[in-house]
Structure formats: C-alpha cells, structure tokens
Amino acid sequence: MLALFWFVFGAGLATLAITAGVSLRSRSVEVIGRGRPLIDDVAIDQIIEQGEIWIDADEPLDIDDIDDEEERFWSESWDEPQGDW
C-alpha cells in the first residue's frame, strides 16, 4: 500500500513538473516573440554593406520626461547612514 502511495505521489509530482515546464515554455516563447524585430533580406544586405542597421522602436524615448525624472530623483533628500563610522 505504501508503494502505491509513492507511485501515485511521484506520478502526480512528475505531471505537475511537466505541466509547469510546458507553461513556462509557452510564456517565454510568447514574451520573446513579441519583442523580437523582424529582419528581412533588405536589412541583412544593409548590415553587410554598412555594418549596422537602425530599426525604429515602437515608442521613441521622451528625453524631456527622462530629464524631469532624473532631476526629481537627484533632488530627493537622502537619509544619512546610521552608526559611527
């Protein structure tokens, strides 16, 4: 009876591990596939001829927002370290 328990327990654990692996694999393929730019033959020819390629991003960075956030970050007050150093 104890051997049957361990067999069922092991089979259930293996099923959970396989299910988790398949789920993780499908999620990673979904995430990686979304952000990957498509490079066609024209782009490859451009890389060979010029040595580089420029691909337009979906959302360009807003430099003014980045500067404002940096200024806000550096203007915050910082807690002094505690203890006698």
C-alpha positions as CSV (number, residue, x, y, z in Angstrom):
1,M,0.0,0.0,0.0
2,L,2.9,2.3,0.8
3,A,4.5,1.6,-2.6
4,L,1.2,2.5,-4.3
5,F,1.2,5.8,-2.4
6,W,4.7,6.7,-3.5
7,F,4.0,5.7,-7.1
8,V,0.9,7.9,-7.2
9,F,2.7,10.7,-5.5
10,G,5.7,10.5,-7.9
11,A,3.4,10.4,-10.9
12,G,1.5,13.4,-9.7
13,L,4.7,15.3,-9.0
14,A,6.0,14.4,-12.4
15,T,2.7,15.6,-14.0
16,L,3.0,18.9,-12.2
17,A,6.6,19.4,-13.2
18,I,5.8,18.7,-16.9
19,T,2.8,21.0,-16.8
20,A,4.9,23.8,-15.2
21,G,7.6,23.3,-17.8
22,V,5.2,23.5,-20.7
23,S,3.5,26.5,-19.3
24,L,6.8,28.3,-18.7
25,R,8.0,27.4,-22.2
26,S,4.8,28.8,-23.8
27,R,5.0,32.0,-21.8
28,S,8.7,32.6,-22.7
29,V,8.0,32.0,-26.4
30,E,5.1,34.4,-26.2
31,V,7.2,37.1,-24.5
32,I,10.3,36.7,-26.6
33,G,8.4,36.5,-29.9
34,R,6.6,39.8,-29.2
35,G,9.6,42.0,-28.8
36,R,11.8,40.5,-31.5
37,P,12.1,42.7,-34.6
38,L,11.7,41.1,-37.9
39,I,14.8,41.3,-40.1
40,D,14.3,40.7,-43.8
41,D,16.8,40.3,-46.7
42,V,16.9,44.0,-47.3
43,A,18.0,44.6,-43.7
44,I,20.7,41.8,-43.9
45,D,22.0,43.4,-47.1
46,Q,22.2,46.8,-45.3
47,I,24.1,45.2,-42.4
48,I,26.6,43.6,-44.8
49,E,27.1,46.9,-46.8
50,Q,27.1,49.4,-43.9
51,G,28.0,47.3,-40.9
52,E,25.0,48.4,-38.9
53,I,21.2,48.7,-39.0
54,W,18.8,51.0,-37.4
55,I,15.3,49.8,-36.6
56,D,12.6,52.3,-35.4
57,A,11.3,51.4,-32.0
58,D,7.6,51.3,-31.4
59,E,7.7,54.1,-28.8
60,P,10.5,56.6,-29.0
61,L,12.0,57.8,-25.8
62,D,10.8,61.2,-24.5
63,I,14.1,62.9,-23.4
64,D,12.2,65.7,-21.6
65,D,10.4,63.2,-19.4
66,I,13.6,61.3,-18.7
67,D,15.4,64.6,-17.7
68,D,12.5,65.6,-15.4
69,E,12.5,62.2,-13.7
70,E,16.3,62.4,-13.2
71,E,16.1,65.8,-11.7
72,R,13.3,64.6,-9.3
73,F,15.4,61.6,-8.3
74,W,18.5,63.7,-7.5
75,S,16.6,66.4,-5.7
76,E,15.2,63.9,-3.2
77,S,16.6,64.1,0.3
78,W,18.7,61.2,1.4
79,D,18.8,59.6,4.8
80,E,22.2,59.8,6.4
81,P,23.8,56.5,7.3
82,Q,23.3,55.3,10.9
83,G,26.1,54.4,13.2
84,D,29.6,55.7,14.0
85,W,31.8,55.0,11.1
